[in-house]
Amino acid sequence: MNNAKLFVIEYTLHGKPKSFIIRQDKMDNAEAWHWASCDAGIGRIPRFGRERVQKTSKPVAEKFGVENVTWRPTS
């Protein structure tokens, strides 16, 4: 059974607000920073479900202009 849930991730990129919805099994701050950086074009998205990629960290994302990452489950 699939336990994936929908999450809203909001962030700013060079001062402009951005947001998107993602389906994930679990979400935490590290995951949110990684997916926000992917949405911004900085992080790498895995090509296959089982492929392991290095997650983009908060300091690296901030270096490229990603800030104020917040996440919440959809209602």
C-alpha positions in Angstrom: 0.0 0.0 0.0 1.3 3.4 -0.9 1.7 5.8 2.1 2.5 8.9 0.1 1.0 12.1 1.2 0.8 15.6 -0.4 2.9 18.4 1.0 3.1 22.1 0.2 6.6 23.6 0.1 7.0 27.4 0.1 10.2 29.3 -0.3 11.8 32.4 -1.7 14.2 32.4 -4.7 16.2 35.7 -4.9 13.4 37.4 -2.9 10.5 36.1 -5.0 8.0 33.8 -3.4 7.5 30.3 -4.9 5.5 27.3 -3.9 4.6 23.8 -5.1 3.0 20.6 -4.1 4.9 17.3 -3.9 3.8 13.7 -3.1 6.2 12.0 -0.7 6.1 9.2 1.9 7.7 11.5 4.5 8.8 15.1 4.8 11.2 16.9 7.1 13.2 20.1 6.9 16.1 18.5 5.1 13.8 17.0 2.5 12.0 20.3 2.0 15.2 22.2 1.4 16.3 19.6 -1.1 13.0 19.7 -3.0 12.9 23.5 -2.9 16.3 23.6 -4.5 15.2 21.1 -7.1 12.2 23.3 -7.9 14.6 26.3 -8.2 16.8 24.4 -10.7 19.7 23.8 -8.3 19.3 20.3 -6.9 19.3 17.0 -8.7 16.1 15.0 -9.1 16.6 11.2 -9.1 15.8 9.7 -12.5 14.5 6.4 -11.1 12.6 5.7 -7.8 15.5 3.7 -6.4 18.3 6.0 -7.6 20.1 7.6 -4.7 21.3 11.2 -5.2 23.1 13.5 -2.8 20.5 15.8 -1.2 21.1 19.5 -1.6 21.8 21.0 1.9 20.4 24.2 3.3 23.8 26.0 3.1 24.3 25.1 -0.6 20.7 26.1 -1.4 21.1 29.4 0.4 24.3 30.0 -1.6 22.2 30.0 -4.8 19.4 32.2 -3.4 16.9 29.8 -1.9 15.6 31.1 1.5 12.8 30.8 3.9 11.8 27.2 3.1 8.7 26.0 4.9 6.5 23.0 4.4 3.1 21.7 5.6 0.8 18.8 4.8 -2.1 19.6 2.5 -5.5 19.6 4.2 
